[in-house]
Amino acid sequence: MKIHFIAIGGSAMHNLAIALHLKGYEITGSDDEIFNPAKGRLEKYGLLPDSIGWNPDKITPDLDAVILGMHARIDNPELLKAKELGVKVYSYPEFLYEQSKDKLRIVVGGSHGKTTITAMILHVLQYHHVDCDYMVGAQLAGFEVMVKLSHTAKIMVMEGDEYLTSPIDRRSKFHLYHPNVGIVSGIAWDHINVFPTFDMYVEQFRIFADMIDKTFIYCADDENVKKIGEGVKNIATAPYLVHPYVIHDGVTYLKTAQGEIPMRIFGQHNMANLNAARLACREVGITDEQFYEAIRTFGGASKRLELVLKNEKGLVFKDFAHSPSKLKATIGAVREQYPNANLVACMELHTFSSLSEQFLCQYRNVMDQADTAIIFFEHKAVEHKKLPPITKEMVYDAFARRDLEVFNETEALKNYLMSHRQPNTVFLLMSSGNFGGIVFEELAEQLLN
């Protein structure tokens, strides 16, 4: 097949392009901006466009399909040319479904934890040499790409995002996957730019659950999810809670029928994620004993409580946390794992929701378990998202913590973090961005030097 990608530089899009290239398809693409790591990875596989920008001449009648990325606009000249020529246009999730419609599809949804649960399932299946295709939202150790599509695998494991499908399709992405086995890890309001009320947001998960035709695995600790799960009919349901665990000397152990099993990951939310993954693995014939054998070697997904550096002076973690529920769970996990450490938690307001004045109040008290709490945001990020300005005072009021430190300049933030270097300190850096250009590994070296 000959396929062209409009907006090939996106995180998901470039991984799909590489996956199809490895499957033997002929791939071309365009974008008006491509940054690393996408740029380097596309170049490695010979898929980097010759020039930056849109070129309708790349859209020809001999194309089997065009895949449209979320980054492209509705008036994109390549999209208009494809429509004019009658070339089939797929969104990213539509094409994934086309590639997996004859496989058993396990789709992992939820406002938080979906990347980790997907990664756990893939880790266990790979450990036991179970062939599967997949799509996951982070780079995983031991996996070359974030998307794999093959002719042979009978299973497809997908991270199911509730955000919009494409500029010309306003459905939630995970509605297009038609799950056989579906998971919802939790519901906490997000993406207020497209779901302006909490009820509208919850409805996307209800629709998802109604599409499942085999088994619905859901977190029974979340009242909104539990309500959806208890209303599901004509399929199997598998509610789950936090997996029993205990902490000894800074190490988390699972409590199982086989005894206590030491883990490389920690945190109550991860112990719940683990239980969801265990139930999903049962659906493809993995026993609990096999699951525990494999999961003990799981080190986590990229930027999900990822250890950057550890020495005798302390630890530095980075995490993708940006929504209130993720922020609270991540800080709580570190506090539980290191109860006697000095915990310095730093979070960047970077997403549309987090930079919206109407949403800021959702962050009330979520950083209370940190000894030192720091917020960073850039005014240019607010302007870029075409949002009304927010002030430091708004942030203080929203988080309801008067000793909160708020920064807008990267160097000032770095200097403040450096002033908190002391023995037995855990630095927790949380962002879906990079604090205005911080290189986490370099900062970690400086903080623990």
NORTAJO-V548412 format. One record per residue. RES is the residue in one letter. SS is DSSP state (h for helix, s for strand, l for the rest). PHI is phi in radians with two decimals (* if undefined). D_CENTER is the distance of its C-alpha to the mean C-alpha in Angstrom with 2 decimals. Layout:
BEGIN
<<RES | SS | PHI | D_CENTER> <RES | SS | PHI | D_CENTER>>
END
This chain:
BEGIN
<<M | l | * | 29.72> <K | s | -1.98 | 29.52> <I | s | -2.25 | 26.33> <H | s | -1.98 | 25.55> <F | s | -1.81 | 22.17> <I | s | -1.63 | 22.35> <A | l | 1.40 | 19.74> <I | l | -1.23 | 19.13> <G | l | -1.41 | 17.58> <G | l | -1.14 | 14.14> <S | h | -1.02 | 11.16> <A | h | -1.27 | 11.02> <M | h | -1.11 | 14.77> <H | h | -1.22 | 16.11> <N | h | -1.21 | 14.53> <L | h | -1.14 | 16.12> <A | h | -1.04 | 19.26> <I | h | -1.15 | 19.53> <A | h | -1.06 | 19.05> <L | h | -1.25 | 21.82> <H | h | -1.06 | 23.94> <L | h | -1.19 | 23.83> <K | l | -1.39 | 24.83> <G | l | 1.87 | 27.87> <Y | l | -1.41 | 27.22> <E | s | -1.60 | 28.62> <I | s | -2.05 | 25.90> <T | s | -2.25 | 26.45> <G | s | -2.90 | 24.35> <S | s | -2.48 | 24.59> <D | s | -2.92 | 22.77> <D | l | -1.64 | 24.10> <E | l | -2.83 | 21.90> <I | l | -2.42 | 20.19> <F | l | -2.01 | 18.92> <N | l | -1.22 | 18.10> <P | l | -1.46 | 16.44> <A | h | -1.04 | 16.68> <K | h | -1.02 | 20.37> <G | h | -1.15 | 21.33> <R | h | -1.28 | 19.63> <L | h | -1.11 | 21.22> <E | h | -1.11 | 24.46> <K | h | -1.00 | 24.39> <Y | l | -1.72 | 24.50> <G | l | 1.25 | 26.97> <L | l | -1.96 | 24.74> <L | l | -1.24 | 24.71> <P | l | -0.99 | 26.70> <D | l | -1.15 | 30.18> <S | l | -2.53 | 29.79> <I | l | -1.54 | 27.35> <G | s | 2.18 | 27.73> <W | l | -1.67 | 28.35> <N | l | -2.42 | 31.28> <P | h | -1.04 | 32.52> <D | h | -1.14 | 34.80> <K | h | -1.30 | 31.89> <I | l | -1.61 | 31.83> <T | l | -2.17 | 34.66> <P | l | -1.11 | 36.04> <D | l | -1.44 | 35.43> <L | l | -1.20 | 31.61> <D | l | -1.38 | 30.36> <A | s | -2.89 | 27.25> <V | s | -2.07 | 25.22> <I | s | -1.92 | 21.42> <L | s | -1.77 | 20.44> <G | l | -1.52 | 17.32> <M | l | -1.15 | 16.05> <H | l | -1.21 | 17.36> <A | l | -1.28 | 20.88> <R | l | -1.63 | 23.23> <I | l | -1.15 | 25.35> <D | l | -1.76 | 28.44> <N | l | -0.97 | 27.14> <P | h | -1.09 | 30.35> <E | h | -1.25 | 28.94> <L | h | -1.11 | 27.62> <L | h | -1.09 | 31.06> <K | h | -1.17 | 32.82> <A | h | -1.08 | 30.90> <K | h | -1.12 | 31.90> <E | h | -1.08 | 35.43> <L | h | -1.48 | 35.75> <G | l | 1.36 | 34.27> <V | l | -1.31 | 31.54> <K | l | -1.10 | 28.89> <V | s | -1.92 | 25.69> <Y | s | -1.93 | 22.43> <S | s | -1.39 | 19.05> <Y | h | -0.96 | 16.15> <P | h | -1.18 | 15.54> <E | h | -1.03 | 19.34> <F | h | -1.22 | 19.90> <L | h | -1.05 | 17.46> <Y | h | -1.13 | 19.47> <E | h | -1.00 | 22.68> <Q | h | -1.37 | 21.83> <S | h | -2.19 | 21.03> <K | l | -1.16 | 23.43> <D | l | -1.77 | 25.80> <K | l | -1.93 | 23.34> <L | s | -1.33 | 22.11> <R | s | -1.78 | 18.69> <I | s | -1.81 | 16.29> <V | s | -2.04 | 13.48> <V | s | -1.84 | 10.81> <G | s | -2.02 | 10.21> <G | l | 2.44 | 9.93> <S | l | -1.20 | 9.13> <H | l | -2.58 | 7.65> <G | l | 1.55 | 7.43> <K | h | -1.18 | 6.45> <T | h | -1.13 | 4.66> <T | h | -1.15 | 7.71> <I | h | -1.09 | 10.05> <T | h | -1.03 | 9.66> <A | h | -1.09 | 10.25> <M | h | -1.09 | 13.10> <I | h | -1.03 | 14.68> <L | h | -1.11 | 14.76> <H | h | -1.06 | 16.19> <V | h | -1.16 | 18.85> <L | h | -1.13 | 19.81> <Q | h | -1.13 | 20.19> <Y | h | -0.99 | 22.18> <H | l | -1.71 | 24.51> <H | l | 1.02 | 24.79> <V | l | -1.63 | 23.59> <D | l | -1.21 | 23.03> <C | l | -2.64 | 19.96> <D | s | -1.59 | 18.04> <Y | s | -2.86 | 14.27> <M | s | -2.52 | 11.25> <V | l | -2.37 | 7.92> <G | l | -1.57 | 5.04> <A | l | -2.66 | 6.49> <Q | l | -1.27 | 10.21> <L | l | -1.98 | 11.79> <A | l | -1.07 | 15.29> <G | l | 1.56 | 17.87> <F | l | -2.12 | 16.14> <E | l | -1.16 | 17.51> <V | l | -2.28 | 15.03> <M | l | -1.54 | 11.62> <V | s | -2.35 | 13.82> <K | s | -2.31 | 17.11> <L | l | -2.33 | 19.77> <S | l | -2.30 | 23.19> <H | l | -1.47 | 26.46> <T | l | -1.78 | 26.91> <A | l | -1.10 | 23.91> <K | l | -1.75 | 24.45> <I | s | -2.19 | 20.93> <M | s | -2.24 | 17.67> <V | s | -1.88 | 14.38> <M | s | -2.26 | 11.63> <E | s | -1.34 | 8.14> <G | l | -1.83 | 9.52> <D | l | -1.53 | 8.39> <E | l | -1.53 | 11.19> <Y | l | -1.25 | 11.68> <L | s | -1.09 | 14.90> <T | s | -1.27 | 15.78> <S | s | -2.86 | 17.92> <P | l | -1.08 | 20.62> <I | l | -1.96 | 23.11> <D | s | -2.48 | 21.24> <R | s | -1.59 | 20.08> <R | s | -1.32 | 18.77> <S | s | -1.16 | 15.25> <K | h | -0.94 | 13.59> <F | h | -1.27 | 13.48> <H | h | -1.28 | 17.18> <L | h | -1.56 | 18.12> <Y | l | -1.53 | 17.13> <H | l | 0.84 | 19.97> <P | l | -1.15 | 18.65> <N | l | -1.48 | 21.27> <V | s | -2.01 | 19.25> <G | s | -2.09 | 16.67> <I | s | -2.20 | 14.59> <V | s | -2.20 | 13.70> <S | l | -1.55 | 12.50> <G | l | 2.88 | 13.48> <I | l | -2.25 | 14.19> <A | l | -2.42 | 14.19> <W | l | -0.78 | 15.21> <D | l | -2.64 | 12.98> <H | l | 1.00 | 13.61> <I | l | -1.19 | 17.29> <N | l | -1.19 | 18.29> <V | l | -2.07 | 18.12> <F | l | -2.17 | 18.44> <P | l | -1.18 | 21.13> <T | l | -2.20 | 21.93> <F | h | -1.10 | 20.23> <D | h | -1.09 | 22.24> <M | h | -1.11 | 21.00> <Y | h | -1.17 | 17.38> <V | h | -1.05 | 18.41> <E | h | -1.03 | 20.36> <Q | h | -1.11 | 17.42> <F | h | -1.33 | 16.57> <R | h | -1.15 | 20.30> <I | h | -1.07 | 20.65> <F | h | -1.01 | 17.91> <A | h | -1.09 | 19.79> <D | h | -1.20 | 23.05> <M | h | -1.49 | 22.02> <I | l | -1.20 | 21.57> <D | l | -1.99 | 24.78> <K | l | -2.28 | 24.71> <T | s | -2.47 | 22.75> <F | s | -1.91 | 20.53> <I | s | -1.80 | 18.77> <Y | s | -2.52 | 17.90> <C | s | -1.39 | 17.70> <A | l | -1.41 | 21.27> <D | l | -1.39 | 20.72> <D | l | -1.71 | 19.15> <E | h | -1.07 | 22.19> <N | h | -1.21 | 20.63> <V | h | -1.21 | 18.93> <K | h | -1.02 | 22.18> <K | h | -1.09 | 24.23> <I | h | -1.15 | 22.43> <G | h | -1.06 | 22.73> <E | h | -1.29 | 26.39> <G | h | -1.65 | 27.10> <V | l | -1.28 | 25.93> <K | l | -2.20 | 29.00> <N | l | 1.21 | 30.22> <I | l | -2.42 | 27.39> <A | s | -1.28 | 26.65> <T | s | -2.16 | 24.48> <A | s | -2.42 | 23.04> <P | s | -1.24 | 22.16> <Y | s | -2.42 | 20.84> <L | l | -2.16 | 20.97> <V | l | -1.15 | 20.10> <H | l | -1.18 | 21.54> <P | l | -0.99 | 24.69> <Y | s | -2.69 | 24.51> <V | s | -2.53 | 26.63> <I | s | -2.00 | 26.40> <H | s | -2.17 | 29.22> <D | l | 0.88 | 29.67> <G | l | 1.37 | 26.03> <V | s | -2.15 | 24.86> <T | s | -1.56 | 23.19> <Y | s | -2.11 | 25.01> <L | s | -1.31 | 24.28> <K | s | -1.69 | 27.42> <T | s | -2.29 | 28.30> <A | l | -1.14 | 31.51> <Q | l | -1.57 | 31.67> <G | s | 1.87 | 31.66> <E | s | -1.44 | 29.23> <I | s | -2.03 | 26.55> <P | s | -1.20 | 25.16> <M | l | -2.08 | 21.40> <R | l | -1.56 | 19.55> <I | l | -1.81 | 16.73> <F | l | -2.67 | 17.65> <G | l | 1.83 | 17.06> <Q | h | -1.01 | 17.88> <H | h | -1.12 | 14.35> <N | h | -1.25 | 13.80> <M | h | -1.24 | 17.19> <A | h | -1.29 | 16.24> <N | h | -0.98 | 13.14> <L | h | -1.08 | 15.73> <N | h | -1.17 | 18.16> <A | h | -1.10 | 16.00> <A | h | -1.10 | 15.52> <R | h | -1.05 | 19.28> <L | h | -1.18 | 20.28> <A | h | -1.16 | 18.33> <C | h | -1.16 | 20.05> <R | h | -1.02 | 23.32> <E | l | -1.15 | 23.02> <V | l | -2.02 | 23.51> <G | l | 1.60 | 26.26> <I | l | -1.48 | 24.73> <T | l | -1.31 | 26.81> <D | h | -1.05 | 25.69> <E | h | -1.07 | 27.76> <Q | h | -1.14 | 26.06> <F | h | -1.07 | 22.61> <Y | h | -1.12 | 23.69> <E | h | -1.05 | 25.28> <A | h | -1.44 | 22.10> <I | h | -1.23 | 19.50> <R | l | -1.11 | 21.65> <T | l | -1.71 | 20.73> <F | l | -1.32 | 16.93> <G | l | -1.81 | 15.84> <G | l | 1.76 | 12.14> <A | l | -1.60 | 9.11> <S | l | -1.01 | 9.30> <K | l | 1.08 | 9.13> <R | l | -1.97 | 8.55> <L | l | 0.80 | 12.20> <E | s | -1.50 | 13.27> <L | s | -1.29 | 17.05> <V | s | -1.53 | 18.35> <L | s | -2.76 | 22.01> <K | s | -2.48 | 24.36> <N | s | -2.61 | 28.14> <E | l | -1.19 | 31.03> <K | l | -1.59 | 30.33> <G | s | 2.79 | 26.83> <L | s | -2.42 | 23.11> <V | s | -2.23 | 20.33> <F | s | -2.00 | 16.66> <K | s | -2.12 | 13.72> <D | s | -2.59 | 10.52> <F | l | -1.40 | 7.61> <A | l | -0.94 | 9.30> <H | l | -2.50 | 10.72> <S | l | -1.48 | 11.62> <P | h | -0.97 | 14.77> <S | h | -1.14 | 13.70> <K | h | -1.18 | 10.97> <L | h | -1.05 | 13.67> <K | h | -1.13 | 16.36> <A | h | -1.15 | 14.79> <T | h | -1.21 | 13.96> <I | h | -1.10 | 17.43> <G | h | -1.09 | 19.05> <A | h | -1.13 | 17.81> <V | h | -1.18 | 19.24> <R | h | -1.09 | 22.36> <E | h | -1.17 | 23.00> <Q | h | -1.28 | 22.63> <Y | l | -2.23 | 24.80> <P | l | -1.12 | 27.08> <N | l | -1.77 | 29.76> <A | l | -1.46 | 27.79> <N | s | -1.47 | 27.78> <L | s | -1.72 | 24.21> <V | s | -1.86 | 23.37> <A | s | -1.90 | 20.11> <C | s | -2.22 | 19.15> <M | s | -2.26 | 16.53> <E | s | -1.79 | 16.22> <L | l | -1.35 | 16.41> <H | l | -2.37 | 14.70> <T | l | -1.46 | 13.15> <F | l | -0.99 | 15.73> <S | l | -1.08 | 15.68> <S | l | -1.15 | 16.04> <L | l | -1.66 | 18.87> <S | l | -1.64 | 20.67> <E | h | -1.00 | 23.76> <Q | h | -1.20 | 23.65> <F | h | -1.65 | 20.20> <L | h | -0.94 | 20.98> <C | h | -1.09 | 23.04> <Q | h | -1.17 | 20.04> <Y | h | -1.54 | 19.57> <R | l | -0.98 | 23.00> <N | l | 1.17 | 23.54> <V | l | -1.27 | 19.90> <M | l | -1.87 | 20.92> <D | l | -1.14 | 24.24> <Q | l | -1.42 | 23.70> <A | l | -1.47 | 23.48> <D | l | -1.22 | 26.90> <T | s | -2.21 | 26.06> <A | s | -2.05 | 23.52> <I | s | -2.32 | 22.72> <I | s | -2.11 | 21.09> <F | s | -2.20 | 20.83> <F | l | -2.66 | 20.69> <E | l | -1.89 | 22.44> <H | h | -1.08 | 24.82> <K | h | -1.19 | 24.16> <A | h | -1.19 | 20.49> <V | h | -1.13 | 22.00> <E | h | -1.12 | 24.59> <H | h | -1.05 | 22.26> <K | l | -1.53 | 20.52> <K | l | 0.99 | 24.11> <L | l | -1.83 | 23.85> <P | l | -1.08 | 26.85> <P | l | -1.05 | 27.17> <I | l | -2.05 | 26.05> <T | l | -2.02 | 28.13> <K | h | -1.06 | 27.90> <E | h | -1.12 | 29.99> <M | h | -1.07 | 27.53> <V | h | -1.19 | 24.84> <Y | h | -0.98 | 27.38> <D | h | -1.12 | 28.27> <A | h | -1.15 | 24.76> <F | h | -1.45 | 23.76> <A | l | 0.95 | 27.32> <R | l | -2.45 | 27.84> <R | l | -1.25 | 30.81> <D | l | -1.58 | 30.32> <L | l | -1.09 | 26.92> <E | s | -1.81 | 27.01> <V | s | -2.15 | 25.65> <F | s | -2.23 | 25.59> <N | l | -2.03 | 25.38> <E | l | -1.97 | 26.52> <T | h | -1.09 | 24.64> <E | h | -1.14 | 27.85> <A | h | -1.11 | 28.84> <L | h | -1.09 | 25.55> <K | h | -1.07 | 26.01> <N | h | -1.12 | 29.62> <Y | h | -1.17 | 28.82> <L | h | -1.06 | 26.38> <M | h | -1.11 | 29.14> <S | l | -1.26 | 31.61> <H | l | -1.80 | 29.78> <R | l | -1.22 | 30.29> <Q | l | -2.75 | 32.11> <P | l | -1.00 | 32.29> <N | l | 1.04 | 29.77> <T | s | -1.93 | 27.05> <V | s | -1.92 | 23.31> <F | s | -1.71 | 21.41> <L | s | -2.08 | 17.85> <L | s | -1.87 | 16.19> <M | s | -2.11 | 13.18> <S | l | -2.94 | 11.83> <S | l | -1.63 | 9.43> <G | l | -2.09 | 12.75> <N | l | -2.55 | 15.55> <F | l | 0.97 | 18.22> <G | l | 1.34 | 20.40> <G | l | 2.05 | 20.51> <I | l | -1.23 | 20.37> <V | l | -1.67 | 20.04> <F | h | -1.00 | 18.55> <E | h | -1.14 | 20.70> <E | h | -1.17 | 23.82> <L | h | -1.11 | 23.39> <A | h | -1.05 | 22.90> <E | h | -1.03 | 26.15> <Q | h | -1.20 | 27.94> <L | h | -1.19 | 26.87> <L | l | -1.89 | 27.99> <N | l | -1.33 | 30.90>>
END
